[in-house]
Amino acid sequence: MKRQVCIICRKPLNSGIIISGKRICKCCEEKIINTQMNTDFYEYYKNCIKKNIVQNALKGEEINCQNYHL
Ligand SMILES: [Zn+2]
């Protein structure tokens, strides 16, 4: 079985939330929560999560969203 990693930062997960079967670490979860809506960053994270979920449903692959640095 594959080790679980955060779909956003790709770090191994110890704890976090699960959205549609995808894992998001505490750190990224807090970033999302603390990010104001309607910002580029918020949109990016939303798209990243959405793409990961859709992509996984279609192909069973994960997208690397690591190229967005804070
Ligand atoms: Zn993360």
N, CA, C, O and the ligand as a Tripos MOL2 file, in Angstrom:
@<TRIPOS>MOLECULE
protein
  281   279    71     0     0
PROTEIN
NO_CHARGES

@<TRIPOS>ATOM
      1 N           0.8320   -1.1990    0.0000 N.3       1 MET1
      2 CA          0.0000    0.0000    0.0000 C.3       1 MET1
      3 C           0.8720    1.2560    0.0000 C.2       1 MET1
      4 O           1.8940    1.3240    0.6840 O.2       1 MET1
      5 N           0.4540    2.2200   -0.7640 N.am      2 LYS2
      6 CA          1.2270    3.4490   -0.9160 C.3       2 LYS2
      7 C           1.2100    4.2600    0.3700 C.2       2 LYS2
      8 O           0.2070    4.3280    1.0820 O.2       2 LYS2
      9 N           2.3590    4.8710    0.6410 N.am      3 ARG3
     10 CA          2.3920    5.7650    1.7860 C.3       3 ARG3
     11 C           1.6100    7.0280    1.4680 C.2       3 ARG3
     12 O           1.6870    7.5670    0.3640 O.2       3 ARG3
     13 N           0.8710    7.4800    2.4390 N.am      4 GLN4
     14 CA          0.0210    8.6340    2.1900 C.3       4 GLN4
     15 C           0.8170    9.9170    2.2990 C.2       4 GLN4
     16 O           1.5740   10.1320    3.2450 O.2       4 GLN4
     17 N           0.6210   10.7590    1.3020 N.am      5 VAL5
     18 CA          1.2630   12.0680    1.3210 C.3       5 VAL5
     19 C           0.2030   13.1330    1.1020 C.2       5 VAL5
     20 O          -0.8600   12.8800    0.5350 O.2       5 VAL5
     21 N           0.5180   14.3070    1.5600 N.am      6 CYS6
     22 CA         -0.3540   15.4490    1.3420 C.3       6 CYS6
     23 C          -0.4180   15.7280   -0.1660 C.2       6 CYS6
     24 O           0.6150   15.7410   -0.8340 O.2       6 CYS6
     25 N          -1.6010   15.9470   -0.6950 N.am      7 ILE7
     26 CA         -1.7310   16.1610   -2.1360 C.3       7 ILE7
     27 C          -1.2090   17.5240   -2.5400 C.2       7 ILE7
     28 O          -1.0060   17.7650   -3.7310 O.2       7 ILE7
     29 N          -0.9860   18.4180   -1.6050 N.am      8 ILE8
     30 CA         -0.5230   19.7550   -1.9430 C.3       8 ILE8
     31 C           0.9890   19.8820   -1.7900 C.2       8 ILE8
     32 O           1.6770   20.2780   -2.7300 O.2       8 ILE8
     33 N           1.5000   19.5500   -0.6240 N.am      9 CYS9
     34 CA          2.9360   19.7270   -0.4100 C.3       9 CYS9
     35 C           3.7120   18.4220   -0.5860 C.2       9 CYS9
     36 O           4.9430   18.4300   -0.6060 O.2       9 CYS9
     37 N           3.0040   17.3130   -0.7130 N.am     10 ARG10
     38 CA          3.6020   16.0030   -0.9620 C.3      10 ARG10
     39 C           4.4460   15.4800    0.1880 C.2      10 ARG10
     40 O           5.2420   14.5580    0.0090 O.2      10 ARG10
     41 N           4.2800   16.0470    1.3340 N.am     11 LYS11
     42 CA          4.9990   15.5080    2.4790 C.3      11 LYS11
     43 C           4.2250   14.3370    3.0680 C.2      11 LYS11
     44 O           3.0000   14.2770    2.9680 O.2      11 LYS11
     45 N           4.9410   13.4180    3.6760 N.am     12 PRO12
     46 CA          4.2540   12.2960    4.3190 C.3      12 PRO12
     47 C           3.3050   12.7880    5.4000 C.2      12 PRO12
     48 O           3.5920   13.7550    6.1060 O.2      12 PRO12
     49 N           2.2020   12.1270    5.5140 N.am     13 LEU13
     50 CA          1.1630   12.6050    6.4110 C.3      13 LEU13
     51 C           1.1560   11.8780    7.7370 C.2      13 LEU13
     52 O           1.2320   10.6510    7.7840 O.2      13 LEU13
     53 N           1.0670   12.6200    8.7870 N.am     14 ASN14
     54 CA          0.8100   12.0380   10.0980 C.3      14 ASN14
     55 C          -0.6260   12.3060   10.5090 C.2      14 ASN14
     56 O          -1.3160   11.4460   11.0580 O.2      14 ASN14
     57 N          -1.0460   13.5160   10.2270 N.am     15 SER15
     58 CA         -2.4280   13.8490   10.5290 C.3      15 SER15
     59 C          -2.9050   14.8630    9.5090 C.2      15 SER15
     60 O          -2.1040   15.4990    8.8250 O.2      15 SER15
     61 N          -4.1810   15.0030    9.4160 N.am     16 GLY16
     62 CA         -4.7050   15.9740    8.4680 C.3      16 GLY16
     63 C          -6.1460   15.6720    8.1520 C.2      16 GLY16
     64 O          -6.7790   14.8200    8.7760 O.2      16 GLY16
     65 N          -6.6440   16.3810    7.1800 N.am     17 ILE17
     66 CA         -8.0290   16.1770    6.7970 C.3      17 ILE17
     67 C          -8.0960   15.3760    5.5160 C.2      17 ILE17
     68 O          -7.1090   15.2730    4.7880 O.2      17 ILE17
     69 N          -9.2430   14.8140    5.2420 N.am     18 ILE18
     70 CA         -9.4480   14.0400    4.0290 C.3      18 ILE18
     71 C         -10.6050   14.6530    3.2610 C.2      18 ILE18
     72 O         -11.7160   14.7970    3.7710 O.2      18 ILE18
     73 N         -10.3050   15.0140    2.0000 N.am     19 ILE19
     74 CA        -11.3620   15.5660    1.1520 C.3      19 ILE19
     75 C         -11.5310   14.6220   -0.0230 C.2      19 ILE19
     76 O         -10.6040   14.4170   -0.8060 O.2      19 ILE19
     77 N         -12.6920   14.0620   -0.1370 N.am     20 SER20
     78 CA        -12.9790   13.1100   -1.2120 C.3      20 SER20
     79 C         -11.9040   12.0360   -1.3270 C.2      20 SER20
     80 O         -11.4820   11.6700   -2.4240 O.2      20 SER20
     81 N         -11.4810   11.5500   -0.1950 N.am     21 GLY21
     82 CA        -10.5000   10.4790   -0.1800 C.3      21 GLY21
     83 C          -9.0760   10.9400   -0.3530 C.2      21 GLY21
     84 O          -8.1570   10.1210   -0.3150 O.2      21 GLY21
     85 N          -8.8620   12.2460   -0.5460 N.am     22 LYS22
     86 CA         -7.5150   12.7850   -0.6940 C.3      22 LYS22
     87 C          -7.0670   13.4250    0.6140 C.2      22 LYS22
     88 O          -7.8420   14.0590    1.3300 O.2      22 LYS22
     89 N          -5.7770   13.2300    0.8930 N.am     23 ARG23
     90 CA         -5.2820   13.7130    2.1740 C.3      23 ARG23
     91 C          -4.6370   15.0710    2.0550 C.2      23 ARG23
     92 O          -3.9120   15.3550    1.1010 O.2      23 ARG23
     93 N          -4.9070   15.8910    3.0200 N.am     24 ILE24
     94 CA         -4.2710   17.2050    3.1130 C.3      24 ILE24
     95 C          -3.7300   17.3500    4.5270 C.2      24 ILE24
     96 O          -4.4520   17.1370    5.5010 O.2      24 ILE24
     97 N          -2.4660   17.7110    4.6340 N.am     25 CYS25
     98 CA         -1.8460   17.7950    5.9530 C.3      25 CYS25
     99 C          -2.3450   19.0100    6.7150 C.2      25 CYS25
    100 O          -2.8930   19.9590    6.1540 O.2      25 CYS25
    101 N          -2.1310   18.9320    8.0050 N.am     26 LYS26
    102 CA         -2.5430   20.0360    8.8910 C.3      26 LYS26
    103 C          -2.0170   21.3790    8.4080 C.2      26 LYS26
    104 O          -2.7290   22.3840    8.3950 O.2      26 LYS26
    105 N          -0.7500   21.3660    8.0140 N.am     27 CYS27
    106 CA         -0.0930   22.6000    7.5890 C.3      27 CYS27
    107 C          -0.8300   23.2350    6.4070 C.2      27 CYS27
    108 O          -1.1450   24.4240    6.4330 O.2      27 CYS27
    109 N          -1.1000   22.4450    5.3840 N.am     28 CYS28
    110 CA         -1.7960   22.9740    4.2120 C.3      28 CYS28
    111 C          -3.2450   23.3060    4.5310 C.2      28 CYS28
    112 O          -3.8100   24.2680    4.0100 O.2      28 CYS28
    113 N          -3.8240   22.5050    5.3840 N.am     29 GLU29
    114 CA         -5.1990   22.7890    5.7760 C.3      29 GLU29
    115 C          -5.2880   24.1700    6.4090 C.2      29 GLU29
    116 O          -6.1900   24.9530    6.1110 O.2      29 GLU29
    117 N          -4.3340   24.4500    7.2890 N.am     30 GLU30
    118 CA         -4.3370   25.7540    7.9460 C.3      30 GLU30
    119 C          -4.0830   26.8800    6.9590 C.2      30 GLU30
    120 O          -4.6510   27.9670    7.0640 O.2      30 GLU30
    121 N          -3.2160   26.5910    5.9980 N.am     31 LYS31
    122 CA         -2.9480   27.6030    4.9700 C.3      31 LYS31
    123 C          -4.2280   27.9240    4.2080 C.2      31 LYS31
    124 O          -4.5260   29.0850    3.9240 O.2      31 LYS31
    125 N          -4.9670   26.8910    3.8890 N.am     32 ILE32
    126 CA         -6.2010   27.1010    3.1320 C.3      32 ILE32
    127 C          -7.1980   27.8770    3.9840 C.2      32 ILE32
    128 O          -7.8330   28.8270    3.5250 O.2      32 ILE32
    129 N          -7.3160   27.4490    5.2270 N.am     33 ILE33
    130 CA         -8.2750   28.1000    6.1200 C.3      33 ILE33
    131 C          -7.9180   29.5700    6.3310 C.2      33 ILE33
    132 O          -8.7880   30.4390    6.3710 O.2      33 ILE33
    133 N          -6.6140   29.8240    6.4670 N.am     34 ASN34
    134 CA         -6.1800   31.1880    6.7530 C.3      34 ASN34
    135 C          -6.0400   32.0510    5.5010 C.2      34 ASN34
    136 O          -5.7880   33.2530    5.5870 O.2      34 ASN34
    137 N          -6.2010   31.4370    4.3700 N.am     35 THR35
    138 CA         -6.0940   32.1980    3.1390 C.3      35 THR35
    139 C          -7.4450   32.8280    2.8110 C.2      35 THR35
    140 O          -8.4820   32.1660    2.8570 O.2      35 THR35
    141 N          -7.4150   34.0700    2.4910 N.am     36 GLN36
    142 CA         -8.6590   34.7320    2.1390 C.3      36 GLN36
    143 C          -9.1620   34.2200    0.7980 C.2      36 GLN36
    144 O          -8.3920   33.9250   -0.1160 O.2      36 GLN36
    145 N         -10.4470   34.1290    0.7200 N.am     37 MET37
    146 CA        -11.0420   33.7040   -0.5350 C.3      37 MET37
    147 C         -10.8300   34.7780   -1.6010 C.2      37 MET37
    148 O         -10.5620   35.9440   -1.3130 O.2      37 MET37
    149 N         -10.9640   34.3210   -2.8480 N.am     38 ASN38
    150 CA        -10.8280   35.2250   -3.9790 C.3      38 ASN38
    151 C          -9.4170   35.7780   -4.1440 C.2      38 ASN38
    152 O          -9.2290   36.8320   -4.7520 O.2      38 ASN38
    153 N          -8.4500   35.0880   -3.6160 N.am     39 THR39
    154 CA         -7.0700   35.4320   -3.9080 C.3      39 THR39
    155 C          -6.5060   34.3660   -4.8310 C.2      39 THR39
    156 O          -7.0590   33.2740   -4.9580 O.2      39 THR39
    157 N          -5.3910   34.7030   -5.4750 N.am     40 ASP40
    158 CA         -4.7480   33.7460   -6.3700 C.3      40 ASP40
    159 C          -4.3600   32.4810   -5.6260 C.2      40 ASP40
    160 O          -4.4880   31.3640   -6.1280 O.2      40 ASP40
    161 N          -3.8790   32.7040   -4.4060 N.am     41 PHE41
    162 CA         -3.4320   31.5610   -3.6290 C.3      41 PHE41
    163 C          -4.5830   30.6170   -3.3060 C.2      41 PHE41
    164 O          -4.4520   29.3980   -3.4200 O.2      41 PHE41
    165 N          -5.6730   31.1750   -2.9160 N.am     42 TYR42
    166 CA         -6.8480   30.3680   -2.6170 C.3      42 TYR42
    167 C          -7.3050   29.6060   -3.8610 C.2      42 TYR42
    168 O          -7.6140   28.4160   -3.8050 O.2      42 TYR42
    169 N          -7.3380   30.3110   -4.9600 N.am     43 GLU43
    170 CA         -7.7400   29.6820   -6.2210 C.3      43 GLU43
    171 C          -6.7940   28.5520   -6.5910 C.2      43 GLU43
    172 O          -7.2120   27.4910   -7.0540 O.2      43 GLU43
    173 N          -5.5180   28.8050   -6.3770 N.am     44 TYR44
    174 CA         -4.5240   27.7890   -6.6890 C.3      44 TYR44
    175 C          -4.7690   26.5240   -5.8880 C.2      44 TYR44
    176 O          -4.7890   25.4200   -6.4320 O.2      44 TYR44
    177 N          -4.9530   26.6970   -4.6030 N.am     45 TYR45
    178 CA         -5.1610   25.5310   -3.7480 C.3      45 TYR45
    179 C          -6.4430   24.8080   -4.1020 C.2      45 TYR45
    180 O          -6.4980   23.5790   -4.1230 O.2      45 TYR45
    181 N          -7.4560   25.5790   -4.3770 N.am     46 LYS46
    182 CA         -8.7240   24.9760   -4.7430 C.3      46 LYS46
    183 C          -8.5690   24.1510   -6.0150 C.2      46 LYS46
    184 O          -9.0520   23.0230   -6.1030 O.2      46 LYS46
    185 N          -7.8900   24.7310   -6.9950 N.am     47 ASN47
    186 CA         -7.6810   24.0290   -8.2540 C.3      47 ASN47
    187 C          -6.8120   22.8040   -8.0670 C.2      47 ASN47
    188 O          -7.0410   21.7600   -8.6770 O.2      47 ASN47
    189 N          -5.8200   22.9450   -7.2240 N.am     48 CYS48
    190 CA         -4.9220   21.8310   -6.9720 C.3      48 CYS48
    191 C          -5.6920   20.6510   -6.3950 C.2      48 CYS48
    192 O          -5.5210   19.5110   -6.8240 O.2      48 CYS48
    193 N          -6.5280   20.9380   -5.4320 N.am     49 ILE49
    194 CA         -7.3180   19.8790   -4.8050 C.3      49 ILE49
    195 C          -8.2840   19.2830   -5.8130 C.2      49 ILE49
    196 O          -8.4420   18.0650   -5.9050 O.2      49 ILE49
    197 N          -8.9150   20.1490   -6.5500 N.am     50 LYS50
    198 CA         -9.9000   19.7020   -7.5280 C.3      50 LYS50
    199 C          -9.2510   18.8220   -8.5970 C.2      50 LYS50
    200 O          -9.7650   17.7610   -8.9520 O.2      50 LYS50
    201 N          -8.1150   19.2910   -9.0940 N.am     51 LYS51
    202 CA         -7.4130   18.5290  -10.1310 C.3      51 LYS51
    203 C          -6.9900   17.1710   -9.6100 C.2      51 LYS51
    204 O          -7.1270   16.1590  -10.2970 O.2      51 LYS51
    205 N          -6.4820   17.1550   -8.4090 N.am     52 ASN52
    206 CA         -6.0470   15.9030   -7.8250 C.3      52 ASN52
    207 C          -7.1990   14.9240   -7.7040 C.2      52 ASN52
    208 O          -7.0550   13.7370   -7.9980 O.2      52 ASN52
    209 N          -8.3230   15.4210   -7.2780 N.am     53 ILE53
    210 CA         -9.4800   14.5450   -7.0930 C.3      53 ILE53
    211 C          -9.9740   14.0350   -8.4410 C.2      53 ILE53
    212 O         -10.2350   12.8440   -8.6110 O.2      53 ILE53
    213 N         -10.0970   14.9520   -9.3910 N.am     54 VAL54
    214 CA        -10.5980   14.5730  -10.7080 C.3      54 VAL54
    215 C          -9.6250   13.6250  -11.3930 C.2      54 VAL54
    216 O         -10.0100   12.5850  -11.9290 O.2      54 VAL54
    217 N          -8.3470   14.0150  -11.3610 N.am     55 GLN55
    218 CA         -7.3270   13.2120  -12.0110 C.3      55 GLN55
    219 C          -7.2900   11.8040  -11.4320 C.2      55 GLN55
    220 O          -7.1540   10.8210  -12.1600 O.2      55 GLN55
    221 N          -7.4090   11.7280  -10.1470 N.am     56 ASN56
    222 CA         -7.3780   10.4260   -9.4960 C.3      56 ASN56
    223 C          -8.5750    9.5910   -9.8820 C.2      56 ASN56
    224 O          -8.4640    8.3840  -10.0960 O.2      56 ASN56
    225 N          -9.6950   10.2260   -9.9680 N.am     57 ALA57
    226 CA        -10.9010    9.5080  -10.3230 C.3      57 ALA57
    227 C         -10.7980    8.9670  -11.7450 C.2      57 ALA57
    228 O         -11.2910    7.8790  -12.0410 O.2      57 ALA57
    229 N         -10.1530    9.7370  -12.6240 N.am     58 LEU58
    230 CA        -10.0790    9.3410  -14.0280 C.3      58 LEU58
    231 C          -8.9440    8.3780  -14.3110 C.2      58 LEU58
    232 O          -9.1290    7.3720  -14.9950 O.2      58 LEU58
    233 N          -7.7890    8.6810  -13.7920 N.am     59 LYS59
    234 CA         -6.6060    7.9170  -14.1830 C.3      59 LYS59
    235 C          -5.8720    7.2520  -13.0310 C.2      59 LYS59
    236 O          -4.9910    6.4210  -13.2530 O.2      59 LYS59
    237 N          -6.2240    7.6030  -11.8180 N.am     60 GLY60
    238 CA         -5.4840    7.0510  -10.6940 C.3      60 GLY60
    239 C          -4.1070    7.6480  -10.5730 C.2      60 GLY60
    240 O          -3.2010    7.0300  -10.0130 O.2      60 GLY60
    241 N          -3.9430    8.8470  -11.0930 N.am     61 GLU61
    242 CA         -2.6570    9.5200  -10.9960 C.3      61 GLU61
    243 C          -2.7830   10.7620  -10.1270 C.2      61 GLU61
    244 O          -3.8690   11.3020   -9.9150 O.2      61 GLU61
    245 N          -1.6420   11.1850   -9.6380 N.am     62 GLU62
    246 CA         -1.6660   12.3910   -8.8330 C.3      62 GLU62
    247 C          -0.8810   13.4940   -9.5180 C.2      62 GLU62
    248 O           0.1130   13.2460  -10.2000 O.2      62 GLU62
    249 N          -1.3450   14.6950   -9.3250 N.am     63 ILE63
    250 CA         -0.6770   15.8430   -9.9080 C.3      63 ILE63
    251 C           0.2210   16.4750   -8.8500 C.2      63 ILE63
    252 O          -0.1630   16.6130   -7.6880 O.2      63 ILE63
    253 N           1.3760   16.8400   -9.2600 N.am     64 ASN64
    254 CA          2.2740   17.5090   -8.3370 C.3      64 ASN64
    255 C           2.0220   19.0090   -8.3740 C.2      64 ASN64
    256 O           2.2120   19.6620   -9.4000 O.2      64 ASN64
    257 N           1.6010   19.5290   -7.2640 N.am     65 CYS65
    258 CA          1.2640   20.9460   -7.1960 C.3      65 CYS65
    259 C           2.3300   21.7100   -6.4300 C.2      65 CYS65
    260 O           2.0470   22.7330   -5.8060 O.2      65 CYS65
    261 N           3.5360   21.2160   -6.4800 N.am     66 GLN66
    262 CA          4.5530   21.7460   -5.5950 C.3      66 GLN66
    263 C           5.1730   23.0390   -6.1050 C.2      66 GLN66
    264 O           5.9250   23.6890   -5.3780 O.2      66 GLN66
    265 N           4.8820   23.4080   -7.2990 N.am     67 ASN67
    266 CA          5.5680   24.5520   -7.8790 C.3      67 ASN67
    267 C           5.0060   25.9060   -7.4650 C.2      67 ASN67
    268 O           5.2700   26.9240   -8.1040 O.2      67 ASN67
    269 N           4.2510   25.9020   -6.4170 N.am     68 TYR68
    270 CA          3.7320   27.1560   -5.9020 C.3      68 TYR68
    271 C           4.2890   27.3410   -4.5090 C.2      68 TYR68
    272 O           3.9210   26.6210   -3.5800 O.2      68 TYR68
    273 N           5.1790   28.3120   -4.3660 N.am     69 HIS69
    274 CA          5.8290   28.4850   -3.0690 C.3      69 HIS69
    275 C           5.3020   29.7230   -2.3770 C.2      69 HIS69
    276 O           5.0440   30.7580   -2.9910 O.2      69 HIS69
    277 N           5.1560   29.5740   -1.0800 N.am     70 LEU70
    278 CA          4.7160   30.7170   -0.2920 C.3      70 LEU70
    279 C           5.8910   31.5630    0.0920 C.2      70 LEU70
    280 O           5.7250   32.5810    0.7640 O.2      70 LEU70
    281 ZN          0.5910   19.6300    2.9290 Zn       71 ZN71
@<TRIPOS>BOND
     1     1     2 1
     2     2     3 1
     3     3     4 2
     4     3     5 am
     5     5     6 1
     6     6     7 1
     7     7     8 2
     8     7     9 am
     9     9    10 1
    10    10    11 1
    11    11    12 2
    12    11    13 am
    13    13    14 1
    14    14    15 1
    15    15    16 2
    16    15    17 am
    17    17    18 1
    18    18    19 1
    19    19    20 2
    20    19    21 am
    21    21    22 1
    22    22    23 1
    23    23    24 2
    24    23    25 am
    25    25    26 1
    26    26    27 1
    27    27    28 2
    28    27    29 am
    29    29    30 1
    30    30    31 1
    31    31    32 2
    32    31    33 am
    33    33    34 1
    34    34    35 1
    35    35    36 2
    36    35    37 am
    37    37    38 1
    38    38    39 1
    39    39    40 2
    40    39    41 am
    41    41    42 1
    42    42    43 1
    43    43    44 2
    44    43    45 am
    45    45    46 1
    46    46    47 1
    47    47    48 2
    48    47    49 am
    49    49    50 1
    50    50    51 1
    51    51    52 2
    52    51    53 am
    53    53    54 1
    54    54    55 1
    55    55    56 2
    56    55    57 am
    57    57    58 1
    58    58    59 1
    59    59    60 2
    60    59    61 am
    61    61    62 1
    62    62    63 1
    63    63    64 2
    64    63    65 am
    65    65    66 1
    66    66    67 1
    67    67    68 2
    68    67    69 am
    69    69    70 1
    70    70    71 1
    71    71    72 2
    72    71    73 am
    73    73    74 1
    74    74    75 1
    75    75    76 2
    76    75    77 am
    77    77    78 1
    78    78    79 1
    79    79    80 2
    80    79    81 am
    81    81    82 1
    82    82    83 1
    83    83    84 2
    84    83    85 am
    85    85    86 1
    86    86    87 1
    87    87    88 2
    88    87    89 am
    89    89    90 1
    90    90    91 1
    91    91    92 2
    92    91    93 am
    93    93    94 1
    94    94    95 1
    95    95    96 2
    96    95    97 am
    97    97    98 1
    98    98    99 1
    99    99   100 2
   100    99   101 am
   101   101   102 1
   102   102   103 1
   103   103   104 2
   104   103   105 am
   105   105   106 1
   106   106   107 1
   107   107   108 2
   108   107   109 am
   109   109   110 1
   110   110   111 1
   111   111   112 2
   112   111   113 am
   113   113   114 1
   114   114   115 1
   115   115   116 2
   116   115   117 am
   117   117   118 1
   118   118   119 1
   119   119   120 2
   120   119   121 am
   121   121   122 1
   122   122   123 1
   123   123   124 2
   124   123   125 am
   125   125   126 1
   126   126   127 1
   127   127   128 2
   128   127   129 am
   129   129   130 1
   130   130   131 1
   131   131   132 2
   132   131   133 am
   133   133   134 1
   134   134   135 1
   135   135   136 2
   136   135   137 am
   137   137   138 1
   138   138   139 1
   139   139   140 2
   140   139   141 am
   141   141   142 1
   142   142   143 1
   143   143   144 2
   144   143   145 am
   145   145   146 1
   146   146   147 1
   147   147   148 2
   148   147   149 am
   149   149   150 1
   150   150   151 1
   151   151   152 2
   152   151   153 am
   153   153   154 1
   154   154   155 1
   155   155   156 2
   156   155   157 am
   157   157   158 1
   158   158   159 1
   159   159   160 2
   160   159   161 am
   161   161   162 1
   162   162   163 1
   163   163   164 2
   164   163   165 am
   165   165   166 1
   166   166   167 1
   167   167   168 2
   168   167   169 am
   169   169   170 1
   170   170   171 1
   171   171   172 2
   172   171   173 am
   173   173   174 1
   174   174   175 1
   175   175   176 2
   176   175   177 am
   177   177   178 1
   178   178   179 1
   179   179   180 2
   180   179   181 am
   181   181   182 1
   182   182   183 1
   183   183   184 2
   184   183   185 am
   185   185   186 1
   186   186   187 1
   187   187   188 2
   188   187   189 am
   189   189   190 1
   190   190   191 1
   191   191   192 2
   192   191   193 am
   193   193   194 1
   194   194   195 1
   195   195   196 2
   196   195   197 am
   197   197   198 1
   198   198   199 1
   199   199   200 2
   200   199   201 am
   201   201   202 1
   202   202   203 1
   203   203   204 2
   204   203   205 am
   205   205   206 1
   206   206   207 1
   207   207   208 2
   208   207   209 am
   209   209   210 1
   210   210   211 1
   211   211   212 2
   212   211   213 am
   213   213   214 1
   214   214   215 1
   215   215   216 2
   216   215   217 am
   217   217   218 1
   218   218   219 1
   219   219   220 2
   220   219   221 am
   221   221   222 1
   222   222   223 1
   223   223   224 2
   224   223   225 am
   225   225   226 1
   226   226   227 1
   227   227   228 2
   228   227   229 am
   229   229   230 1
   230   230   231 1
   231   231   232 2
   232   231   233 am
   233   233   234 1
   234   234   235 1
   235   235   236 2
   236   235   237 am
   237   237   238 1
   238   238   239 1
   239   239   240 2
   240   239   241 am
   241   241   242 1
   242   242   243 1
   243   243   244 2
   244   243   245 am
   245   245   246 1
   246   246   247 1
   247   247   248 2
   248   247   249 am
   249   249   250 1
   250   250   251 1
   251   251   252 2
   252   251   253 am
   253   253   254 1
   254   254   255 1
   255   255   256 2
   256   255   257 am
   257   257   258 1
   258   258   259 1
   259   259   260 2
   260   259   261 am
   261   261   262 1
   262   262   263 1
   263   263   264 2
   264   263   265 am
   265   265   266 1
   266   266   267 1
   267   267   268 2
   268   267   269 am
   269   269   270 1
   270   270   271 1
   271   271   272 2
   272   271   273 am
   273   273   274 1
   274   274   275 1
   275   275   276 2
   276   275   277 am
   277   277   278 1
   278   278   279 1
   279   279   280 2
@<TRIPOS>SUBSTRUCTURE
     1 MET1         2 RESIDUE 1 A MET
     2 LYS2         6 RESIDUE 1 A LYS
     3 ARG3        10 RESIDUE 1 A ARG
     4 GLN4        14 RESIDUE 1 A GLN
     5 VAL5        18 RESIDUE 1 A VAL
     6 CYS6        22 RESIDUE 1 A CYS
     7 ILE7        26 RESIDUE 1 A ILE
     8 ILE8        30 RESIDUE 1 A ILE
     9 CYS9        34 RESIDUE 1 A CYS
    10 ARG10       38 RESIDUE 1 A ARG
    11 LYS11       42 RESIDUE 1 A LYS
    12 PRO12       46 RESIDUE 1 A PRO
    13 LEU13       50 RESIDUE 1 A LEU
    14 ASN14       54 RESIDUE 1 A ASN
    15 SER15       58 RESIDUE 1 A SER
    16 GLY16       62 RESIDUE 1 A GLY
    17 ILE17       66 RESIDUE 1 A ILE
    18 ILE18       70 RESIDUE 1 A ILE
    19 ILE19       74 RESIDUE 1 A ILE
    20 SER20       78 RESIDUE 1 A SER
    21 GLY21       82 RESIDUE 1 A GLY
    22 LYS22       86 RESIDUE 1 A LYS
    23 ARG23       90 RESIDUE 1 A ARG
    24 ILE24       94 RESIDUE 1 A ILE
    25 CYS25       98 RESIDUE 1 A CYS
    26 LYS26      102 RESIDUE 1 A LYS
    27 CYS27      106 RESIDUE 1 A CYS
    28 CYS28      110 RESIDUE 1 A CYS
    29 GLU29      114 RESIDUE 1 A GLU
    30 GLU30      118 RESIDUE 1 A GLU
    31 LYS31      122 RESIDUE 1 A LYS
    32 ILE32      126 RESIDUE 1 A ILE
    33 ILE33      130 RESIDUE 1 A ILE
    34 ASN34      134 RESIDUE 1 A ASN
    35 THR35      138 RESIDUE 1 A THR
    36 GLN36      142 RESIDUE 1 A GLN
    37 MET37      146 RESIDUE 1 A MET
    38 ASN38      150 RESIDUE 1 A ASN
    39 THR39      154 RESIDUE 1 A THR
    40 ASP40      158 RESIDUE 1 A ASP
    41 PHE41      162 RESIDUE 1 A PHE
    42 TYR42      166 RESIDUE 1 A TYR
    43 GLU43      170 RESIDUE 1 A GLU
    44 TYR44      174 RESIDUE 1 A TYR
    45 TYR45      178 RESIDUE 1 A TYR
    46 LYS46      182 RESIDUE 1 A LYS
    47 ASN47      186 RESIDUE 1 A ASN
    48 CYS48      190 RESIDUE 1 A CYS
    49 ILE49      194 RESIDUE 1 A ILE
    50 LYS50      198 RESIDUE 1 A LYS
    51 LYS51      202 RESIDUE 1 A LYS
    52 ASN52      206 RESIDUE 1 A ASN
    53 ILE53      210 RESIDUE 1 A ILE
    54 VAL54      214 RESIDUE 1 A VAL
    55 GLN55      218 RESIDUE 1 A GLN
    56 ASN56      222 RESIDUE 1 A ASN
    57 ALA57      226 RESIDUE 1 A ALA
    58 LEU58      230 RESIDUE 1 A LEU
    59 LYS59      234 RESIDUE 1 A LYS
    60 GLY60      238 RESIDUE 1 A GLY
    61 GLU61      242 RESIDUE 1 A GLU
    62 GLU62      246 RESIDUE 1 A GLU
    63 ILE63      250 RESIDUE 1 A ILE
    64 ASN64      254 RESIDUE 1 A ASN
    65 CYS65      258 RESIDUE 1 A CYS
    66 GLN66      262 RESIDUE 1 A GLN
    67 ASN67      266 RESIDUE 1 A ASN
    68 TYR68      270 RESIDUE 1 A TYR
    69 HIS69      274 RESIDUE 1 A HIS
    70 LEU70      278 RESIDUE 1 A LEU
    71 ZN71       281 GROUP 0 **** ****
